[in-house]
C-alpha cells in the first residue's frame, strides 16, 4: 500500500524553525512590532499561569520564554514578563 500523495511519513519533532527575537528590554510597542515582523505571537505570563495579551501600557519586558535566538519549535507563542 502506497502513502497518499503529499503525505510525509516523517514526523516533525522540532516544529517551527523561525528564530525567536530578543524582546527583553523593549517596550510593548517595540516588542509587538519585532514579533509581528517575524510572525511570532507574544503573550504575558499571568500570575495563575494563564497567558494574557501584551498591552501597550505594560512596562518594559524583563524576561521571556523561550529564549531569544532559539527556534519557535512546538511553542504557540513567546511568553514575556513586563515590569509592573
mmCIF file as gemmi writes it, N, C-alpha and C atoms, coordinates in Angstrom:
data_model
loop_
_atom_site.group_PDB
_atom_site.id
_atom_site.type_symbol
_atom_site.label_atom_id
_atom_site.label_alt_id
_atom_site.label_comp_id
_atom_site.label_asym_id
_atom_site.label_entity_id
_atom_site.label_seq_id
_atom_site.pdbx_PDB_ins_code
_atom_site.Cartn_x
_atom_site.Cartn_y
_atom_site.Cartn_z
_atom_site.occupancy
_atom_site.B_iso_or_equiv
_atom_site.pdbx_formal_charge
_atom_site.auth_seq_id
_atom_site.auth_asym_id
_atom_site.pdbx_PDB_model_num
ATOM 1 N N . UNK Axp A 1 ? 0.842 -1.174 0 1 0 ? 1 A 1
ATOM 2 C CA . UNK Axp A 1 ? 0 0 0 1 0 ? 1 A 1
ATOM 3 C C . UNK Axp A 1 ? 0.892 1.244 0 1 0 ? 1 A 1
ATOM 4 N N . UNK Axp A 2 ? 0.643 2.167 -0.91 1 0 ? 2 A 1
ATOM 5 C CA . UNK Axp A 2 ? 1.434 3.382 -1.02 1 0 ? 2 A 1
ATOM 6 C C . UNK Axp A 2 ? 0.785 4.502 -0.215 1 0 ? 2 A 1
ATOM 7 N N . UNK Axp A 3 ? 1.622 5.397 0.364 1 0 ? 3 A 1
ATOM 8 C CA . UNK Axp A 3 ? 1.036 6.545 1.078 1 0 ? 3 A 1
ATOM 9 C C . UNK Axp A 3 ? 0.357 7.497 0.102 1 0 ? 3 A 1
ATOM 10 N N . UNK Axp A 4 ? -0.591 8.246 0.591 1 0 ? 4 A 1
ATOM 11 C CA . UNK Axp A 4 ? -1.308 9.212 -0.239 1 0 ? 4 A 1
ATOM 12 C C . UNK Axp A 4 ? -0.357 10.313 -0.714 1 0 ? 4 A 1
ATOM 13 N N . UNK Axp A 5 ? -0.697 10.929 -1.818 1 0 ? 5 A 1
ATOM 14 C CA . UNK Axp A 5 ? 0.147 11.994 -2.35 1 0 ? 5 A 1
ATOM 15 C C . UNK Axp A 5 ? 0.207 13.163 -1.38 1 0 ? 5 A 1
ATOM 16 N N . UNK Axp A 6 ? 1.395 13.732 -1.258 1 0 ? 6 A 1
ATOM 17 C CA . UNK Axp A 6 ? 1.567 14.896 -0.393 1 0 ? 6 A 1
ATOM 18 C C . UNK Axp A 6 ? 1.664 14.567 1.081 1 0 ? 6 A 1
ATOM 19 N N . UNK Axp A 7 ? 1.668 13.302 1.438 1 0 ? 7 A 1
ATOM 20 C CA . UNK Axp A 7 ? 1.764 12.905 2.84 1 0 ? 7 A 1
ATOM 21 C C . UNK Axp A 7 ? 3.211 12.542 3.138 1 0 ? 7 A 1
ATOM 22 N N . UNK Axp A 8 ? 3.743 13.143 4.18 1 0 ? 8 A 1
ATOM 23 C CA . UNK Axp A 8 ? 5.113 12.869 4.59 1 0 ? 8 A 1
ATOM 24 C C . UNK Axp A 8 ? 5.08 11.85 5.714 1 0 ? 8 A 1
ATOM 25 N N . UNK Axp A 9 ? 5.85 10.801 5.604 1 0 ? 9 A 1
ATOM 26 C CA . UNK Axp A 9 ? 5.823 9.776 6.647 1 0 ? 9 A 1
ATOM 27 C C . UNK Axp A 9 ? 6.769 10.08 7.79 1 0 ? 9 A 1
ATOM 28 N N . UNK Axp A 10 ? 7.505 11.191 7.704 1 0 ? 10 A 1
ATOM 29 C CA . UNK Axp A 10 ? 8.416 11.575 8.776 1 0 ? 10 A 1
ATOM 30 C C . UNK Axp A 10 ? 7.739 12.597 9.682 1 0 ? 10 A 1
ATOM 31 N N . UNK Axp A 11 ? 7.848 12.396 10.98 1 0 ? 11 A 1
ATOM 32 C CA . UNK Axp A 11 ? 7.257 13.324 11.938 1 0 ? 11 A 1
ATOM 33 C C . UNK Axp A 11 ? 8.212 14.485 12.177 1 0 ? 11 A 1
ATOM 34 N N . UNK Axp A 12 ? 7.662 15.653 12.387 1 0 ? 12 A 1
ATOM 35 C CA . UNK Axp A 12 ? 8.46 16.843 12.659 1 0 ? 12 A 1
ATOM 36 C C . UNK Axp A 12 ? 8.437 17.091 14.161 1 0 ? 12 A 1
ATOM 37 N N . UNK Axp A 13 ? 9.493 16.641 14.844 1 0 ? 13 A 1
ATOM 38 C CA . UNK Axp A 13 ? 9.559 16.799 16.289 1 0 ? 13 A 1
ATOM 39 C C . UNK Axp A 13 ? 10.063 18.178 16.7 1 0 ? 13 A 1
ATOM 40 N N . UNK Axp A 14 ? 10.615 18.928 15.757 1 0 ? 14 A 1
ATOM 41 C CA . UNK Axp A 14 ? 11.233 20.2 16.098 1 0 ? 14 A 1
ATOM 42 C C . UNK Axp A 14 ? 10.325 21.387 15.85 1 0 ? 14 A 1
ATOM 43 N N . UNK Axp A 15 ? 9.285 21.22 15.097 1 0 ? 15 A 1
ATOM 44 C CA . UNK Axp A 15 ? 8.315 22.282 14.89 1 0 ? 15 A 1
ATOM 45 C C . UNK Axp A 15 ? 8.819 23.416 14.025 1 0 ? 15 A 1
ATOM 46 N N . UNK Axp A 16 ? 8.389 24.608 14.353 1 0 ? 16 A 1
ATOM 47 C CA . UNK Axp A 16 ? 8.654 25.805 13.566 1 0 ? 16 A 1
ATOM 48 C C . UNK Axp A 16 ? 10.113 26.244 13.694 1 0 ? 16 A 1
ATOM 49 N N . UNK Axp A 17 ? 10.842 26.402 12.582 1 0 ? 17 A 1
ATOM 50 C CA . UNK Axp A 17 ? 12.253 26.771 12.658 1 0 ? 17 A 1
ATOM 51 C C . UNK Axp A 17 ? 12.512 28.266 12.817 1 0 ? 17 A 1
ATOM 52 N N . UNK Axp A 18 ? 11.458 29.107 12.81 1 0 ? 18 A 1
ATOM 53 C CA . UNK Axp A 18 ? 11.681 30.557 12.929 1 0 ? 18 A 1
ATOM 54 C C . UNK Axp A 18 ? 12.381 30.893 14.24 1 0 ? 18 A 1
ATOM 55 N N . UNK Axp A 19 ? 13.448 31.727 14.19 1 0 ? 19 A 1
ATOM 56 C CA . UNK Axp A 19 ? 14.117 32.112 15.435 1 0 ? 19 A 1
ATOM 57 C C . UNK Axp A 19 ? 13.287 33.117 16.218 1 0 ? 19 A 1
ATOM 58 N N . UNK Axp A 20 ? 13.375 33.038 17.514 1 0 ? 20 A 1
ATOM 59 C CA . UNK Axp A 20 ? 12.642 33.934 18.396 1 0 ? 20 A 1
ATOM 60 C C . UNK Axp A 20 ? 13.453 35.213 18.574 1 0 ? 20 A 1
ATOM 61 N N . UNK Axp A 21 ? 12.835 36.374 18.401 1 0 ? 21 A 1
ATOM 62 C CA . UNK Axp A 21 ? 13.576 37.628 18.57 1 0 ? 21 A 1
ATOM 63 C C . UNK Axp A 21 ? 13.835 37.933 20.039 1 0 ? 21 A 1
ATOM 64 N N . UNK Axp A 22 ? 14.83 38.769 20.289 1 0 ? 22 A 1
ATOM 65 C CA . UNK Axp A 22 ? 15.145 39.205 21.651 1 0 ? 22 A 1
ATOM 66 C C . UNK Axp A 22 ? 14.191 40.334 22.018 1 0 ? 22 A 1
ATOM 67 N N . UNK Axp A 23 ? 13.335 40.093 23 1 0 ? 23 A 1
ATOM 68 C CA . UNK Axp A 23 ? 12.331 41.068 23.397 1 0 ? 23 A 1
ATOM 69 C C . UNK Axp A 23 ? 12.652 41.731 24.731 1 0 ? 23 A 1
ATOM 70 N N . UNK Axp A 24 ? 13.647 41.233 25.443 1 0 ? 24 A 1
ATOM 71 C CA . UNK Axp A 24 ? 13.991 41.754 26.773 1 0 ? 24 A 1
ATOM 72 C C . UNK Axp A 24 ? 14.522 43.183 26.637 1 0 ? 24 A 1
ATOM 73 N N . UNK Axp A 25 ? 13.997 44.069 27.483 1 0 ? 25 A 1
ATOM 74 C CA . UNK Axp A 25 ? 14.415 45.464 27.491 1 0 ? 25 A 1
ATOM 75 C C . UNK Axp A 25 ? 13.613 46.346 26.555 1 0 ? 25 A 1
ATOM 76 N N . UNK Axp A 26 ? 12.743 45.77 25.766 1 0 ? 26 A 1
ATOM 77 C CA . UNK Axp A 26 ? 11.925 46.545 24.825 1 0 ? 26 A 1
ATOM 78 C C . UNK Axp A 26 ? 10.614 46.974 25.486 1 0 ? 26 A 1
ATOM 79 N N . UNK Axp A 27 ? 10.057 48.047 24.952 1 0 ? 27 A 1
ATOM 80 C CA . UNK Axp A 27 ? 8.723 48.465 25.382 1 0 ? 27 A 1
ATOM 81 C C . UNK Axp A 27 ? 7.708 47.566 24.67 1 0 ? 27 A 1
ATOM 82 N N . UNK Axp A 28 ? 6.49 47.474 25.163 1 0 ? 28 A 1
ATOM 83 C CA . UNK Axp A 28 ? 5.498 46.632 24.481 1 0 ? 28 A 1
ATOM 84 C C . UNK Axp A 28 ? 5.269 46.985 23.01 1 0 ? 28 A 1
ATOM 85 N N . UNK Axp A 29 ? 5.171 48.271 22.626 1 0 ? 29 A 1
ATOM 86 C CA . UNK Axp A 29 ? 5.005 48.537 21.189 1 0 ? 29 A 1
ATOM 87 C C . UNK Axp A 29 ? 6.191 48.057 20.353 1 0 ? 29 A 1
ATOM 88 N N . UNK Axp A 30 ? 7.414 48.22 20.877 1 0 ? 30 A 1
ATOM 89 C CA . UNK Axp A 30 ? 8.598 47.731 20.165 1 0 ? 30 A 1
ATOM 90 C C . UNK Axp A 30 ? 8.571 46.219 20.056 1 0 ? 30 A 1
ATOM 91 N N . UNK Axp A 31 ? 8.251 45.541 21.159 1 0 ? 31 A 1
ATOM 92 C CA . UNK Axp A 31 ? 8.226 44.073 21.163 1 0 ? 31 A 1
ATOM 93 C C . UNK Axp A 31 ? 7.169 43.539 20.207 1 0 ? 31 A 1
ATOM 94 N N . UNK Axp A 32 ? 6.001 44.168 20.187 1 0 ? 32 A 1
ATOM 95 C CA . UNK Axp A 32 ? 4.944 43.727 19.273 1 0 ? 32 A 1
ATOM 96 C C . UNK Axp A 32 ? 5.352 43.934 17.819 1 0 ? 32 A 1
ATOM 97 N N . UNK Axp A 33 ? 6.019 45.045 17.528 1 0 ? 33 A 1
ATOM 98 C CA . UNK Axp A 33 ? 6.461 45.302 16.158 1 0 ? 33 A 1
ATOM 99 C C . UNK Axp A 33 ? 7.499 44.277 15.708 1 0 ? 33 A 1
ATOM 100 N N . UNK Axp A 34 ? 8.467 43.98 16.571 1 0 ? 34 A 1
ATOM 101 C CA . UNK Axp A 34 ? 9.517 42.999 16.235 1 0 ? 34 A 1
ATOM 102 C C . UNK Axp A 34 ? 8.907 41.613 16.071 1 0 ? 34 A 1
ATOM 103 N N . UNK Axp A 35 ? 8.037 41.224 16.995 1 0 ? 35 A 1
ATOM 104 C CA . UNK Axp A 35 ? 7.419 39.898 16.929 1 0 ? 35 A 1
ATOM 105 C C . UNK Axp A 35 ? 6.526 39.76 15.693 1 0 ? 35 A 1
ATOM 106 N N . UNK Axp A 36 ? 5.789 40.806 15.357 1 0 ? 36 A 1
ATOM 107 C CA . UNK Axp A 36 ? 4.939 40.761 14.169 1 0 ? 36 A 1
ATOM 108 C C . UNK Axp A 36 ? 5.759 40.664 12.896 1 0 ? 36 A 1
ATOM 109 N N . UNK Axp A 37 ? 6.918 41.324 12.87 1 0 ? 37 A 1
ATOM 110 C CA . UNK Axp A 37 ? 7.784 41.268 11.693 1 0 ? 37 A 1
ATOM 111 C C . UNK Axp A 37 ? 8.287 39.85 11.441 1 0 ? 37 A 1
ATOM 112 N N . UNK Axp A 38 ? 8.5 39.094 12.518 1 0 ? 38 A 1
ATOM 113 C CA . UNK Axp A 38 ? 8.975 37.718 12.396 1 0 ? 38 A 1
ATOM 114 C C . UNK Axp A 38 ? 7.807 36.745 12.267 1 0 ? 38 A 1
ATOM 115 N N . UNK Axp A 39 ? 6.618 37.158 12.716 1 0 ? 39 A 1
ATOM 116 C CA . UNK Axp A 39 ? 5.444 36.29 12.66 1 0 ? 39 A 1
ATOM 117 C C . UNK Axp A 39 ? 5.268 35.433 13.889 1 0 ? 39 A 1
ATOM 118 N N . UNK Axp A 40 ? 5.693 35.965 15.048 1 0 ? 40 A 1
ATOM 119 C CA . UNK Axp A 40 ? 5.598 35.232 16.309 1 0 ? 40 A 1
ATOM 120 C C . UNK Axp A 40 ? 4.613 35.965 17.212 1 0 ? 40 A 1
ATOM 121 N N . UNK Axp A 41 ? 3.731 35.217 17.862 1 0 ? 41 A 1
ATOM 122 C CA . UNK Axp A 41 ? 2.772 35.817 18.779 1 0 ? 41 A 1
ATOM 123 C C . UNK Axp A 41 ? 3.411 35.984 20.154 1 0 ? 41 A 1
ATOM 124 N N . UNK Axp A 42 ? 3.093 37.082 20.828 1 0 ? 42 A 1
ATOM 125 C CA . UNK Axp A 42 ? 3.641 37.385 22.151 1 0 ? 42 A 1
ATOM 126 C C . UNK Axp A 42 ? 2.491 37.493 23.144 1 0 ? 42 A 1
ATOM 127 N N . UNK Axp A 43 ? 2.635 36.844 24.302 1 0 ? 43 A 1
ATOM 128 C CA . UNK Axp A 43 ? 1.647 36.932 25.377 1 0 ? 43 A 1
ATOM 129 C C . UNK Axp A 43 ? 2.371 37.204 26.694 1 0 ? 43 A 1
ATOM 130 N N . UNK Axp A 44 ? 1.615 37.657 27.676 1 0 ? 44 A 1
ATOM 131 C CA . UNK Axp A 44 ? 2.144 37.928 29.01 1 0 ? 44 A 1
ATOM 132 C C . UNK Axp A 44 ? 1.822 36.745 29.907 1 0 ? 44 A 1
ATOM 133 N N . UNK Axp A 45 ? 2.799 36.323 30.687 1 0 ? 45 A 1
ATOM 134 C CA . UNK Axp A 45 ? 2.571 35.257 31.665 1 0 ? 45 A 1
ATOM 135 C C . UNK Axp A 45 ? 1.823 35.815 32.853 1 0 ? 45 A 1
ATOM 136 N N . UNK Axp A 46 ? 0.627 35.314 33.096 1 0 ? 46 A 1
ATOM 137 C CA . UNK Axp A 46 ? -0.193 35.785 34.208 1 0 ? 46 A 1
ATOM 138 C C . UNK Axp A 46 ? 0.22 35.144 35.518 1 0 ? 46 A 1
ATOM 139 N N . UNK Axp A 47 ? -0.267 35.662 36.638 1 0 ? 47 A 1
ATOM 140 C CA . UNK Axp A 47 ? 0.089 35.113 37.95 1 0 ? 47 A 1
ATOM 141 C C . UNK Axp A 47 ? -0.419 33.686 38.154 1 0 ? 47 A 1
ATOM 142 N N . UNK Axp A 48 ? -1.476 33.317 37.457 1 0 ? 48 A 1
ATOM 143 C CA . UNK Axp A 48 ? -2.024 31.968 37.601 1 0 ? 48 A 1
ATOM 144 C C . UNK Axp A 48 ? -1.568 31.047 36.474 1 0 ? 48 A 1
ATOM 145 N N . UNK Axp A 49 ? -0.621 31.516 35.636 1 0 ? 49 A 1
ATOM 146 C CA . UNK Axp A 49 ? -0.091 30.685 34.565 1 0 ? 49 A 1
ATOM 147 C C . UNK Axp A 49 ? -0.83 30.795 33.246 1 0 ? 49 A 1
ATOM 148 N N . UNK Axp A 50 ? -1.94 31.529 33.245 1 0 ? 50 A 1
ATOM 149 C CA . UNK Axp A 50 ? -2.693 31.699 32.004 1 0 ? 50 A 1
ATOM 150 C C . UNK Axp A 50 ? -2.082 32.813 31.173 1 0 ? 50 A 1
ATOM 151 N N . UNK Axp A 51 ? -1.896 32.589 29.866 1 0 ? 51 A 1
ATOM 152 C CA . UNK Axp A 51 ? -1.36 33.661 29.027 1 0 ? 51 A 1
ATOM 153 C C . UNK Axp A 51 ? -2.395 34.757 28.816 1 0 ? 51 A 1
ATOM 154 N N . UNK Axp A 52 ? -1.896 35.983 28.787 1 0 ? 52 A 1
ATOM 155 C CA . UNK Axp A 52 ? -2.762 37.142 28.584 1 0 ? 52 A 1
ATOM 156 C C . UNK Axp A 52 ? -2.18 38.016 27.484 1 0 ? 52 A 1
ATOM 157 N N . UNK Axp A 53 ? -2.987 38.836 26.843 1 0 ? 53 A 1
ATOM 158 C CA . UNK Axp A 53 ? -2.47 39.69 25.769 1 0 ? 53 A 1
ATOM 159 C C . UNK Axp A 53 ? -1.465 40.712 26.301 1 0 ? 53 A 1
ATOM 160 N N . UNK Axp A 54 ? -0.445 40.99 25.499 1 0 ? 54 A 1
ATOM 161 C CA . UNK Axp A 54 ? 0.508 42.042 25.825 1 0 ? 54 A 1
ATOM 162 C C . UNK Axp A 54 ? -0.127 43.365 25.424 1 0 ? 54 A 1
ATOM 163 N N . UNK Axp A 55 ? -0.326 44.237 26.405 1 0 ? 55 A 1
ATOM 164 C CA . UNK Axp A 55 ? -0.939 45.541 26.149 1 0 ? 55 A 1
ATOM 165 C C . UNK Axp A 55 ? 0.141 46.611 26.028 1 0 ? 55 A 1
ATOM 166 N N . UNK Axp A 56 ? -0.19 47.659 25.347 1 0 ? 56 A 1
ATOM 167 C CA . UNK Axp A 56 ? 0.769 48.746 25.14 1 0 ? 56 A 1
ATOM 168 C C . UNK Axp A 56 ? 1.088 49.505 26.424 1 0 ? 56 A 1
ATOM 169 N N . UNK Axp A 57 ? 0.253 49.394 27.448 1 0 ? 57 A 1
ATOM 170 C CA . UNK Axp A 57 ? 0.511 50.118 28.697 1 0 ? 57 A 1
ATOM 171 C C . UNK Axp A 57 ? 1.312 49.3 29.71 1 0 ? 57 A 1
ATOM 172 N N . UNK Axp A 58 ? 1.73 48.09 29.349 1 0 ? 58 A 1
ATOM 173 C CA . UNK Axp A 58 ? 2.625 47.322 30.218 1 0 ? 58 A 1
ATOM 174 C C . UNK Axp A 58 ? 3.998 47.99 30.238 1 0 ? 58 A 1
ATOM 175 N N . UNK Axp A 59 ? 4.818 47.635 31.23 1 0 ? 59 A 1
ATOM 176 C CA . UNK Axp A 59 ? 6.169 48.18 31.325 1 0 ? 59 A 1
ATOM 177 C C . UNK Axp A 59 ? 7.137 47.449 30.394 1 0 ? 59 A 1
ATOM 178 N N . UNK Axp A 60 ? 8.41 47.822 30.471 1 0 ? 60 A 1
ATOM 179 C CA . UNK Axp A 60 ? 9.442 47.166 29.656 1 0 ? 60 A 1
ATOM 180 C C . UNK Axp A 60 ? 9.518 45.688 30.001 1 0 ? 60 A 1
ATOM 181 N N . UNK Axp A 61 ? 9.869 44.904 29.011 1 0 ? 61 A 1
ATOM 182 C CA . UNK Axp A 61 ? 9.924 43.446 29.19 1 0 ? 61 A 1
ATOM 183 C C . UNK Axp A 61 ? 11.198 43.076 29.929 1 0 ? 61 A 1
ATOM 184 N N . UNK Axp A 62 ? 11.043 42.289 30.999 1 0 ? 62 A 1
ATOM 185 C CA . UNK Axp A 62 ? 12.179 41.914 31.838 1 0 ? 62 A 1
ATOM 186 C C . UNK Axp A 62 ? 12.718 40.525 31.522 1 0 ? 62 A 1
ATOM 187 N N . UNK Axp A 63 ? 11.862 39.61 31.09 1 0 ? 63 A 1
ATOM 188 C CA . UNK Axp A 63 ? 12.324 38.272 30.688 1 0 ? 63 A 1
ATOM 189 C C . UNK Axp A 63 ? 11.339 37.658 29.722 1 0 ? 63 A 1
ATOM 190 N N . UNK Axp A 64 ? 11.81 36.603 29.052 1 0 ? 64 A 1
ATOM 191 C CA . UNK Axp A 64 ? 10.969 35.929 28.062 1 0 ? 64 A 1
ATOM 192 C C . UNK Axp A 64 ? 11.281 34.446 28.054 1 0 ? 64 A 1
ATOM 193 N N . UNK Axp A 65 ? 10.31 33.671 27.552 1 0 ? 65 A 1
ATOM 194 C CA . UNK Axp A 65 ? 10.49 32.23 27.39 1 0 ? 65 A 1
ATOM 195 C C . UNK Axp A 65 ? 9.708 31.791 26.152 1 0 ? 65 A 1
ATOM 196 N N . UNK Axp A 66 ? 10.279 31.051 25.259 1 0 ? 66 A 1
ATOM 197 C CA . UNK Axp A 66 ? 11.65 30.571 25.128 1 0 ? 66 A 1
ATOM 198 C C . UNK Axp A 66 ? 12.633 31.711 24.887 1 0 ? 66 A 1
ATOM 199 N N . UNK Axp A 67 ? 13.912 31.404 25.084 1 0 ? 67 A 1
ATOM 200 C CA . UNK Axp A 67 ? 14.972 32.4 24.977 1 0 ? 67 A 1
ATOM 201 C C . UNK Axp A 67 ? 15.14 32.877 23.534 1 0 ? 67 A 1
ATOM 202 N N . UNK Axp A 68 ? 15.706 34.055 23.4 1 0 ? 68 A 1
ATOM 203 C CA . UNK Axp A 68 ? 15.962 34.636 22.079 1 0 ? 68 A 1
ATOM 204 C C . UNK Axp A 68 ? 16.978 33.804 21.308 1 0 ? 68 A 1
ATOM 205 N N . UNK Axp A 69 ? 16.783 33.739 20.002 1 0 ? 69 A 1
ATOM 206 C CA . UNK Axp A 69 ? 17.704 33.012 19.133 1 0 ? 69 A 1
ATOM 207 C C . UNK Axp A 69 ? 17.356 31.554 18.934 1 0 ? 69 A 1
ATOM 208 N N . UNK Axp A 70 ? 16.572 31.001 19.811 1 0 ? 70 A 1
ATOM 209 C CA . UNK Axp A 70 ? 16.152 29.607 19.674 1 0 ? 70 A 1
ATOM 210 C C . UNK Axp A 70 ? 15.002 29.526 18.689 1 0 ? 70 A 1
ATOM 211 N N . UNK Axp A 71 ? 14.811 28.38 18.045 1 0 ? 71 A 1
ATOM 212 C CA . UNK Axp A 71 ? 13.653 28.256 17.153 1 0 ? 71 A 1
ATOM 213 C C . UNK Axp A 71 ? 12.351 28.207 17.948 1 0 ? 71 A 1
ATOM 214 N N . UNK Axp A 72 ? 11.281 28.642 17.332 1 0 ? 72 A 1
ATOM 215 C CA . UNK Axp A 72 ? 9.973 28.643 17.991 1 0 ? 72 A 1
ATOM 216 C C . UNK Axp A 72 ? 9.557 27.225 18.364 1 0 ? 72 A 1
ATOM 217 N N . UNK Axp A 73 ? 9.901 26.259 17.53 1 0 ? 73 A 1
ATOM 218 C CA . UNK Axp A 73 ? 9.637 24.853 17.829 1 0 ? 73 A 1
ATOM 219 C C . UNK Axp A 73 ? 8.158 24.558 17.966 1 0 ? 73 A 1
ATOM 220 N N . UNK Axp A 74 ? 7.791 23.85 19.004 1 0 ? 74 A 1
ATOM 221 C CA . UNK Axp A 74 ? 6.398 23.455 19.233 1 0 ? 74 A 1
ATOM 222 C C . UNK Axp A 74 ? 5.61 24.492 20.028 1 0 ? 74 A 1
ATOM 223 N N . UNK Axp A 75 ? 6.266 25.593 20.424 1 0 ? 75 A 1
ATOM 224 C CA . UNK Axp A 75 ? 5.578 26.625 21.198 1 0 ? 75 A 1
ATOM 225 C C . UNK Axp A 75 ? 4.561 27.352 20.322 1 0 ? 75 A 1
ATOM 226 N N . UNK Axp A 76 ? 3.48 27.791 20.931 1 0 ? 76 A 1
ATOM 227 C CA . UNK Axp A 76 ? 2.469 28.552 20.206 1 0 ? 76 A 1
ATOM 228 C C . UNK Axp A 76 ? 2.777 30.04 20.221 1 0 ? 76 A 1
ATOM 229 N N . UNK Axp A 77 ? 3.531 30.482 21.223 1 0 ? 77 A 1
ATOM 230 C CA . UNK Axp A 77 ? 3.839 31.887 21.387 1 0 ? 77 A 1
ATOM 231 C C . UNK Axp A 77 ? 5.041 32.056 22.285 1 0 ? 77 A 1
ATOM 232 N N . UNK Axp A 78 ? 5.508 33.313 22.398 1 0 ? 78 A 1
ATOM 233 C CA . UNK Axp A 78 ? 6.585 33.684 23.314 1 0 ? 78 A 1
ATOM 234 C C . UNK Axp A 78 ? 5.915 34.309 24.523 1 0 ? 78 A 1
ATOM 235 N N . UNK Axp A 79 ? 6.264 33.836 25.712 1 0 ? 79 A 1
ATOM 236 C CA . UNK Axp A 79 ? 5.707 34.391 26.949 1 0 ? 79 A 1
ATOM 237 C C . UNK Axp A 79 ? 6.705 35.405 27.482 1 0 ? 79 A 1
ATOM 238 N N . UNK Axp A 80 ? 6.23 36.598 27.805 1 0 ? 80 A 1
ATOM 239 C CA . UNK Axp A 80 ? 7.081 37.643 28.363 1 0 ? 80 A 1
ATOM 240 C C . UNK Axp A 80 ? 6.525 38.071 29.716 1 0 ? 80 A 1
ATOM 241 N N . UNK Axp A 81 ? 7.416 38.652 30.543 1 0 ? 81 A 1
ATOM 242 C CA . UNK Axp A 81 ? 7.04 39.195 31.83 1 0 ? 81 A 1
ATOM 243 C C . UNK Axp A 81 ? 7.496 40.644 31.874 1 0 ? 81 A 1
ATOM 244 N N . UNK Axp A 82 ? 6.559 41.594 31.771 1 0 ? 82 A 1
ATOM 245 C CA . UNK Axp A 82 ? 6.924 43.013 31.797 1 0 ? 82 A 1
ATOM 246 C C . UNK Axp A 82 ? 7.081 43.524 33.219 1 0 ? 82 A 1
ATOM 247 N N . UNK Axp A 83 ? 7.749 44.686 33.331 1 0 ? 83 A 1
ATOM 248 C CA . UNK Axp A 83 ? 7.867 45.362 34.623 1 0 ? 83 A 1
ATOM 249 C C . UNK Axp A 83 ? 6.494 45.868 35.031 1 0 ? 83 A 1
ATOM 250 N N . UNK Axp A 84 ? 6.29 46.003 36.293 1 0 ? 84 A 1
ATOM 251 C CA . UNK Axp A 84 ? 4.994 46.472 36.803 1 0 ? 84 A 1
ATOM 252 C C . UNK Axp A 84 ? 4.774 47.931 36.51 1 0 ? 84 A 1
